[in-house]
Amino acid sequence: MLESGFGKGCPVATVALETAAESETIRAACDGTYAEWQDGIAAALRGWGVPDERADPLAALVLSSVQGAVMLARVRRDVSVIHEVTRQLGDLV
């Protein structure tokens, strides 16, 4: 993000925000990508001992938080929000 002068962030979020409402194919592709990421996070959480019933909701929170932090960092032109969100998530997890 810093190297691109805040021009680059999450390409999935950019595509989803710009085109998912107009294209079911693109919406489904973005949804599938986010689902894979969330599943991967949930699997990691389970591997760290998070109970099954908490892993999926917590993975959704992690993914949503990081995606939101990336957007805020781009808008603010400051990555500190990413660091703060990941610290908070680390404490939670």
Residue pairs with C-beta under 8 A, 6 or more apart in sequence:
1 8
1 9
1 70
1 73
1 74
1 79
2 79
6 73
6 74
6 77
9 70
9 71
9 73
9 74
10 67
10 70
12 30
12 33
12 34
13 67
13 70
13 71
15 26
15 30
16 26
16 27
16 30
19 26
20 26
20 27
20 30
21 27
34 63
37 63
38 56
38 59
38 60
38 63
39 59
41 59
41 62
41 63
42 55
42 56
42 58
42 59
43 55
45 54
45 55
45 58
45 59
45 62
45 93
46 52
46 55
48 93
50 58
50 93
58 92
58 93
61 89
61 92
62 89
62 93
65 85
65 88
65 89
66 82
66 85
66 86
66 89
68 85
69 81
69 82
69 84
69 85
69 86
70 82
72 81
73 79
73 80
73 81
73 82
